[in-house]
Amino acid sequence: MNTQTPRHASLLMRMTCVMLLTGCSVIASQSEASPWKRLKQMIVGEIKPIAPGPTPCLPTVDDLDLPESVAMDDARLRGDHLIVVRKADRRIQRFMGGEMVRLEDGSDGCWPVGLGFEPEGHKTRQGDGRTPEGWYRTSDKPWSQWYAAIAIHYPNADDAQVGSDNKIISQGMARQIKTALAKDKKPKQNTALGGEILIHGQGATDWTLGCVGMENDDIDALRATLPANMRTDVLVLP
């Protein structure tokens, strides 16, 4: 007997399509049994996706809890269109000149988010269900099936180097990734490191394959503060 509700069946169909086509960190096959099984359990309701709790919006970048790998004097922290994702707090914020953006309606440029189904830790390979951490560039992805998608240019140069050092990708592939990034282009997305990491709508719980999920109204508000091509820097914090 099929016990799926119509909503679960619809979501399962959508997620199956995205895993095969354009998913957030595409799972290539069911051979990676653990992440596949956990995602399926989440889709049909056996595991509840984690919803963000109430966490504060930070008024300036000086208030951010930065890891040692991020320098406080990094010029990108005071750029005009900075996006910061605070994974542990399940928040995404917009900063301009080091201060949180205020929207036209007077509200804060700060919204709840959800992450991948394995939210803790940095993404290192395809199918691990994690959301990457560090500095990345972004661009628009208007053809995505996910609402209002903004592409995060994962992997970055550090990800490529570590992946090469750990024999996850070849040295040649690492060079290709670094060359694309140096030209401010999105690097190759279908390597063993994973790819197609997006900021998108359709829900702010930990249900994605590694993307940053937002409510539709919230990502509309975020996009309204960004350049038309969605090109900017994003800092994803642990």
N, C-alpha and C positions, 0 to 999 in steps of 0.2 A: 504493500500500500504506500502511496506517495503521501508523506506527511508534511511536505513543504507548503507553506502558505503562498498565495500568489506573489506577495511582496518578496519572499525569500527566493522563489523560483525566478522572478525577474532579475533580482540582484545576482543570483548565481549565474544566469545566462550572461549578464553584462560582464561579470568578473571573469568568466571563462573566455569571453571574447578578448578582453584586455590582456589576459595572460598570454593568449596566442598571438596578439597583434601589437598593442601599443601600451603595455602595462607599465606601472611604476616599478622598475626593476623586474623585467620580464622573467618569469619562470619558464625555462625552456621545455621541461617535460615533467612528468610525474615521478621521475626517478629520485628527485629531492623530496622524499616522502614526508619528512617532518613539517616543513613550511607549507606544503600542499595540504596536508591533513589539517593543520591548524587553521589555515585560511578557510577551508571548506567548512570546518566546524563553526567558525565565526559567521559565515554566510548564512548557514541554516539555523543559527540561533543557539547552538550548543555551547558556544563561548560568547560571552557578552563583550563587545568592543569597549575599550576604556574611554570614558568621556573626560575631558579636561575639567579640573576643579577650579575654584575661584583662586586666581593668582594675581598679584598686582601688576599693573602697567608701569613701566619704569620711565621717568620723565626725561632722562638724558642717557647718552651712551656711557657716561662716567659711572652710572649706577649698575651697569651690566657686570655680571660675574664672569669675567673673561678667563679662559684657560691660559697657561703660560705660552702657548703657541700663538696667541693673538696679542700683538703689541698695542699698548694704549695710545701710542703716537702714530699708529697706522692711519694714513690720510683718508682711507676709505670709511673710517668710522665717522667722519664729519662730512661725508659727501652729501649731495643734494637728494639722492634717491635711494638711500640705504634701506634694505630690508633685513631685519634680524629675526631669526626663528630661535626661540628658547625652548628646546625640546623638553627638558625636565618640567618646565612650567606650562607646557602646551600653549604657548603664546607666540604670535607673530606681530611684530611692530614695525612701523615706518618712522624713520628718523630723517631729519633734514638739518644739516649743519650741526649735528650732534644732539639735537633736541627732538622729542617725539612730535610728530605732525599732529596738528589739530584739524579736523575735518570741517567742511563748511557749515555743518549743523552744530558745531561746537563739541562734538564727541572726540574721543581720543583715537589716534591711529594705531589701535591695538585690538587684536581679536583672538579668540580661542582657535586652536588647531588640533587635529589628530595626526598621528604618525603611522608608520608601518606596524605590522602585527608583531614585530620584535623591536619595540621602540628604543631599547637601551643599547648603546654602543654605536660605533661608527660603521658605516657600510663598507664591506671589503670584497664582496663577491655577489654574483647574480644569485637571486633566490633567497638571500638571507633575511629578507623582510625588514631590513633596517633603513633608517633615513640617514644619509651622509651628514658629516659634520665638517665645518671649516668654511673657507672663503670660496665662493663660486660666482660666476656671472649668470645672468638670466637673459631670456628672450621670449617673445610671444610664441604661442603654439596654437593658432586659431583653428587648425584642422583636427585638433584632438577631440576624441569623443567625451572627454572629461570637461565639465563646465568651466569656461573662462581660464583655461590652462596657461600657466607660465612655466616655461622650461627652465630647470636648474641645470647648468652645464657641468654635471658630474660625468665622469671623474675629472678632478683637477690634476695639476701637475704632480702634486705630492701623492695623490692616490695612484697615479700611473707609475711613479717611481717605486712606491712600496709594492704595488702589484707585480712589477717586473722583478724586483729583488726577491719576492716570495714565489716566483715562477708561476704566478697566476696568469699573467700575460707575458708576451715576448718583449724583448728590448725594442724590437722594431715597432711593435704596437704602441709601446710607451712613447717612442719618439713621434709617432703619428699623432697621438693624443696631445702631446706638448706643442707640436707644430700648429695644430688647429686652435688650441687655446691662445697661442701667441698672436694669432690673427683675429682673436675675439670671435671665434666660431665655435659652435657646439661640437664637442669631440665625438668620435665614433661611439655609438650607443649599444651595440650588440656584442660587446666583448664579455669575457668571463668575470669582469668587474661589475657587470650589471649596467643599467642605464634607464632612460626615460623617466627620470625623477622629475616630478612636477609639483607646483603649487596649484591646486585646483579646488573646485567646489564639490558639492554633493555630500557634505558631511564632515563634522569636526570631531570624529572619534578615531581610535586606533584601528582602522579597518583596511588601510591601503597596503600595497606591496612595497612601500618605502617612500611614497609621496607625502606631501604636507597637505592634509585635507582641511578645507574651510567650508563654512556655510555659504550658500550662493550669494546672499546679500552682502556678506562680509568681503568676499573676494571681489565683488563689484566695487565696493568702497575702496579696497586696496588698489585695484587697477586704476581707479579714477585719480589716484595720487601719483601715478607713474608715467613715464614717457609713453607715447603711443606704441612704440615697438617693444615696450617692457624691458628695455636694456638697462640693467643696473647691476649693482653688487648685492649679494645676499650672504650674510654670515649666519651659519647654522651652528648654534651652541649646544653642548651636551645637555 
